[in-house]
């Protein structure tokens, strides 16, 4: 996982916009919220990336297998709901890090872009670190890095 993020960063070195956030984990570990339509990717993220980041195992999850999870991800990342999309009582803790698949699909058809999801998160006050992940080519990765509010773009 560390290599994956480093590969994405090195592939795009010199193209990063100014940082929009700072990483300040709570004592219990990072709250990392991931949305990806691929069950395989979600399992890999939960088995490798989340532990490597020292993520809070209770809160940090990879969701996105259903339309409800994909659309509900914004509320999950803002700390309004848990990974099962059940309301959480205040105070609400935003995710420290979000990792968003750029092409969220259902039944093989892309219906939601990660860039759109991230824009809605930022509009609603999300201040954490934001990473878009995509299996697109290097030129598209560079274009994604220019999206406002993106801190990192990672190849899948």
Sine and cosine of phi, psi and omega as CSV:
sin_phi,cos_phi,sin_psi,cos_psi,sin_omega,cos_omega
0.00,0.00,-0.68,0.74,0.01,-1.00
-0.88,0.47,-0.66,0.75,0.03,-1.00
-0.90,0.44,-0.61,0.79,0.02,-1.00
-0.88,0.48,-0.74,0.68,0.00,-1.00
-0.93,0.38,-0.64,0.77,0.02,-1.00
-0.90,0.43,-0.64,0.77,0.02,-1.00
-0.88,0.47,-0.68,0.74,0.02,-1.00
-0.90,0.43,-0.66,0.75,-0.01,-1.00
-0.93,0.37,-0.69,0.72,-0.04,-1.00
-0.94,0.35,-0.53,0.85,0.02,-1.00
-0.91,0.42,-0.43,0.90,-0.08,-1.00
-0.90,-0.44,0.25,0.97,-0.04,-1.00
-0.76,0.65,0.72,-0.70,0.05,-1.00
1.00,0.02,-0.06,1.00,-0.01,-1.00
-0.94,-0.35,0.03,1.00,-0.08,-1.00
-0.95,0.31,0.72,-0.69,0.13,-0.99
-0.96,0.26,0.19,-0.98,0.05,-1.00
-0.83,0.55,0.58,-0.81,0.00,-1.00
-0.88,0.47,0.63,-0.78,0.01,-1.00
-0.97,-0.25,-0.06,1.00,-0.08,-1.00
-0.41,-0.91,0.19,-0.98,0.07,-1.00
-0.79,-0.61,0.56,-0.83,-0.02,-1.00
-1.00,0.02,0.90,-0.43,0.02,-1.00
-0.73,-0.68,0.99,0.12,-0.05,-1.00
-0.92,0.39,0.52,-0.85,0.10,-1.00
-0.96,0.26,0.22,-0.98,-0.02,-1.00
-0.83,0.56,-0.55,0.83,-0.06,-1.00
-0.98,0.17,0.04,1.00,0.02,-1.00
0.94,-0.34,0.21,-0.98,0.00,-1.00
-0.91,0.41,0.60,-0.80,0.18,-0.98
-0.99,-0.14,0.94,-0.35,-0.03,-1.00
-0.92,-0.40,0.83,-0.56,-0.01,-1.00
-0.91,-0.41,0.81,-0.58,-0.04,-1.00
-0.84,-0.54,0.67,-0.74,0.15,-0.99
-0.78,-0.63,0.83,-0.56,0.00,-1.00
-0.47,-0.88,0.64,-0.77,-0.01,-1.00
-0.98,0.21,-0.29,0.96,-0.06,-1.00
-1.00,0.05,0.85,-0.52,0.04,-1.00
-0.87,0.49,-0.63,0.77,0.02,-1.00
-0.88,0.48,-0.74,0.67,0.01,-1.00
-0.88,0.48,-0.68,0.73,0.01,-1.00
-0.87,0.50,-0.67,0.74,0.02,-1.00
-0.90,0.43,-0.68,0.74,0.03,-1.00
-0.88,0.47,-0.72,0.69,0.01,-1.00
-0.86,0.51,-0.71,0.70,-0.04,-1.00
-0.94,0.34,-0.54,0.84,-0.04,-1.00
-0.99,0.12,-0.44,0.90,-0.11,-0.99
-0.84,-0.55,-0.82,0.57,-0.10,-1.00
-0.91,0.42,-0.77,0.64,-0.07,-1.00
-0.88,0.48,-0.73,0.68,0.06,-1.00
-0.89,0.45,-0.61,0.79,-0.02,-1.00
-0.90,0.44,-0.50,0.86,0.02,-1.00
-1.00,0.08,-0.08,1.00,-0.06,-1.00
0.94,0.35,0.57,0.82,-0.07,-1.00
-0.94,0.33,0.53,-0.85,0.11,-0.99
-0.89,0.46,0.93,-0.37,-0.11,-0.99
-0.91,0.40,-0.41,0.91,0.00,-1.00
-0.98,0.21,-0.64,0.77,-0.07,-1.00
-1.00,-0.05,-0.63,0.78,-0.13,-0.99
-0.97,0.25,0.79,-0.61,-0.04,-1.00
-0.51,-0.86,0.35,-0.94,0.15,-0.99
-0.94,-0.34,0.87,-0.49,0.00,-1.00
-0.85,-0.53,0.05,-1.00,0.10,-1.00
0.77,-0.64,0.17,0.99,0.00,-1.00
-0.97,0.26,-0.28,0.96,-0.01,-1.00
-0.78,-0.62,0.29,-0.96,0.06,-1.00
-0.87,0.48,-0.63,0.77,0.00,-1.00
-0.87,0.49,-0.68,0.74,0.02,-1.00
-0.93,0.37,-0.64,0.77,-0.01,-1.00
-0.91,0.42,-0.71,0.70,0.01,-1.00
-0.95,0.30,-0.60,0.80,-0.01,-1.00
-0.97,0.25,-0.13,0.99,-0.03,-1.00
-0.85,0.53,-0.60,0.80,-0.01,-1.00
-0.86,0.52,-0.73,0.68,0.03,-1.00
-0.91,0.43,-0.59,0.80,0.04,-1.00
-0.90,0.44,-0.75,0.66,-0.02,-1.00
-0.91,0.43,-0.52,0.85,0.04,-1.00
-0.99,0.17,-0.08,1.00,0.04,-1.00
0.98,0.17,0.24,0.97,-0.01,-1.00
-0.99,0.16,-0.46,0.89,0.00,-1.00
-0.70,-0.72,0.31,-0.95,0.10,-1.00
-1.00,0.05,-0.06,-1.00,-0.06,-1.00
-0.91,0.42,-0.32,0.95,0.08,-1.00
-1.00,0.00,0.08,1.00,0.03,-1.00
0.93,0.36,0.47,0.88,0.10,-0.99
-1.00,-0.04,0.67,-0.74,-0.02,-1.00
-0.82,0.57,0.61,-0.79,0.09,-1.00
-0.93,-0.37,0.57,-0.82,0.04,-1.00
-0.97,0.25,0.42,-0.91,0.09,-1.00
-0.92,0.40,0.35,-0.94,-0.02,1.00
-0.97,0.25,0.54,-0.84,-0.03,-1.00
-1.00,-0.07,0.75,-0.66,0.03,-1.00
-0.95,-0.30,0.88,-0.47,0.07,-1.00
-0.93,0.38,0.41,-0.91,0.13,-0.99
-0.89,0.45,0.61,-0.79,0.09,-1.00
-0.97,0.26,-0.56,0.83,-0.04,-1.00
-0.67,-0.74,0.70,-0.72,0.17,-0.99
-0.87,-0.49,0.64,-0.77,0.10,-0.99
-0.84,-0.55,0.89,-0.46,-0.14,-0.99
-0.85,-0.53,0.83,-0.56,0.11,-0.99
-0.91,0.42,0.75,-0.66,-0.03,-1.00
-0.93,0.36,-0.52,0.86,-0.05,-1.00
-0.86,-0.50,1.00,-0.02,-0.01,-1.00
-1.00,0.08,0.87,-0.48,-0.09,-1.00
-0.87,-0.49,0.40,-0.92,0.17,-0.99
-0.72,-0.70,0.72,-0.69,-0.02,-1.00
0.79,0.62,0.62,0.79,0.06,-1.00
0.99,0.17,0.00,1.00,-0.02,-1.00
-0.90,-0.43,0.83,-0.56,0.05,-1.00
-0.93,0.37,0.78,-0.63,0.00,-1.00
-0.79,-0.61,-0.11,0.99,-0.07,-1.00
-0.46,-0.89,0.72,-0.69,0.03,-1.00
-0.99,-0.14,0.57,-0.82,0.06,-1.00
-0.89,0.46,-0.56,0.83,0.04,-1.00
-0.87,0.49,-0.66,0.75,0.03,-1.00
-0.90,0.43,-0.72,0.69,0.01,-1.00
-0.86,0.52,-0.71,0.70,-0.01,-1.00
-0.89,0.45,-0.66,0.75,0.03,-1.00
-0.86,0.50,-0.68,0.73,0.02,-1.00
-0.91,0.42,-0.63,0.77,0.05,-1.00
-0.87,0.50,-0.75,0.66,-0.01,-1.00
-0.89,0.45,-0.64,0.77,0.04,-1.00
-0.87,0.50,-0.54,0.84,-0.03,-1.00
-1.00,-0.02,0.20,0.98,0.14,-0.99
0.99,-0.12,0.23,0.97,0.02,-1.00
-0.93,0.38,0.77,-0.64,-0.06,-1.00
-0.87,-0.50,0.03,1.00,-0.03,-1.00
-0.97,0.22,-0.08,-1.00,0.02,-1.00
-0.98,0.22,0.71,-0.70,-0.05,-1.00
-0.84,-0.54,0.81,-0.59,0.03,-1.00
-0.84,-0.55,0.75,-0.66,0.15,-0.99
-0.98,-0.18,0.67,-0.74,0.04,-1.00
-0.87,-0.49,0.66,-0.75,-0.02,-1.00
-0.42,-0.91,0.46,-0.89,0.07,-1.00
-0.99,-0.14,0.39,0.92,-0.01,-1.00
-0.99,0.16,0.04,-1.00,-0.02,-1.00
-0.97,0.23,0.16,-0.99,-0.08,-1.00
-0.86,0.52,-0.63,0.78,0.00,-1.00
-0.90,0.43,-0.66,0.75,0.04,-1.00
-0.91,0.41,-0.61,0.79,0.06,-1.00
-0.87,0.50,-0.65,0.76,0.04,-1.00
-0.90,0.44,-0.66,0.75,0.03,-1.00
-0.89,0.45,-0.64,0.77,0.02,-1.00
-0.90,0.43,-0.57,0.82,0.01,-1.00
-0.90,0.45,-0.42,0.91,0.00,-1.00
-0.99,0.11,-0.10,0.99,0.01,-1.00
-0.92,0.40,0.78,-0.63,0.01,-1.00
-0.82,0.57,0.70,-0.71,0.06,-1.00
1.00,-0.01,-0.09,1.00,0.00,-1.00
-1.00,0.06,0.77,-0.64,0.05,-1.00
-0.99,-0.14,-0.50,0.87,-0.06,-1.00
-0.43,-0.90,0.59,-0.81,0.12,-0.99
-0.86,-0.51,0.72,-0.69,-0.05,-1.00
-0.81,-0.59,0.71,-0.70,0.13,-0.99
-0.95,0.31,0.48,-0.88,0.06,-1.00
-0.99,-0.15,0.00,0.00,0.00,0.00
